[in-house]
C-alpha cells in the first residue's frame, strides 16, 4: 500500500507519526486482499491556530472506489482514531457491497428449546 502522510503545524510530530503508522499498518492488514500497488492511503493532519482544533482527513483509494473520512477534535489522538474508524467502517460497507452480501437472504433465528427436550428425557426414565 502506498502511503502519503502530511503533517502541518503539529507540535509532537513523533507521537502523531507513530499513531498514524500503527493505524496505517492495521488498515493495510484489512486490505491485504487487494494488490499492494493498487491501494493508496493519503492522510492530512493539521492543527488550526486560533481554536486549537486538530483535523484529520483520511482518503483511501482502492480499485474502483475512493473512500474518505474527516474528523475535527480538540485532542490529536482522538481526531486520528475517529477518522480511521470511520474509514474502516466505510471500507467494510464497500467490501460487503462488492461481495453482494446485501442481496443474500438470512435465515430466521430459531429459538432453542432445550428445556422441553430435557423434560422428555427425564420423563422417559421414570419407573
N, C-alpha and C positions, 0 to 999 in steps of 0.2 A: 504494500500500500504506500502510495506516495503521500507525504505529509508536508504541509506548508503551515508553519506556525508563526504568527505575527504578534508581537507584544509591543504595546505603545503606552508610554507614560506609566510604567509599572515600577514600583519600588523593589520588593523582594522577588527578583526575577528567577532565582534558582528554585524557590519553592513552587512558584507558579509553573515553571518549566517542567519540574518533576511530576506535578499533578497532571499536567497535560500529556506528558509522555505515558504515564501509567494508564490514564483513561483511553488514550490512543491505542495502547497495546491491547487493552481489553476489547475495544471495538474491532481491532484487527482480527482477534480470535473469532469474534462473532461473524465476521465477513470472510472467513477463510475459504468458503466455497466459491468465491469469485476469484478470477485470476489476479495475481498480485499487482500487475501493471495496469489493471482496469479500474482500480479503486483509488480515489483521491480524497484526502481529508484536508480541509482548509479551516484553520482556527484563527480568529482575530479576537484578541483580548486587549481591552484598554480601560483606562480609568478617566472619568470625566473630572476635570479640575475643580470646579466650584462645588458640586453637590456630593462629591466623594462616592459616586456610583461606579461600580465595575460592570462592564459589558462583555459578555461572551457571545460570539457569533460562530457557529459551527456549521460547516457545509460539507456534505459527503456526496461525491459523485460515484455512483455505481452504474454498471452497464444499463443504459436505457432510462435512468432516473437520476434526479438530483434531489436530495433531502437536506433541509436546513432547519436550524433551531437558533433561537436568540433569547438571551436572558439578561436581566439587569438586577443586581442585588447590591447591598451595602458591604458584603464581605466577598472577597475574591474567590475563595474556595467554593462557596455556595453557588455563586453565579456559574462557575465552570461545571460543577457537578449537575446542576439542574439543566443546563444546556445539553450536556452529554446524555442525560437521562431522557430528555425529550427526543433527541436524535435517535437513540436506541429504540424508543417506543415507535417512532415513525418507520424506522427500518424494519422492525418486526412486523408492522402492519403491511408494509410493502412486500415483505417476503411471503406473508400469508396470501396476499393477492396474487403473487406470481405462482404460488402453489395451488391456487383456486380453492383454498380452504373455506372461503365464504360460500361456496356452492355445495359443499358436502352436507349431507343430512346426518344429523347426530341422533343416535337412538335415545329414546326417552329413558330417564333414570328410573330404575326399578328399585323398589324398596325391599330390603332384605327382611324377611320374616323368619328369623331364627327361633323365636320363642315357640310358635306352634309346632315346629318340627321337633324341638326338644321335648315338648309336652307329649307328642305322639310316641316318641321313643320310650319315655318313662311309662306311659300308659300301657304299652305293649308288653312290658316286662313284669307287670303286676300279676300276682297269682291269686 
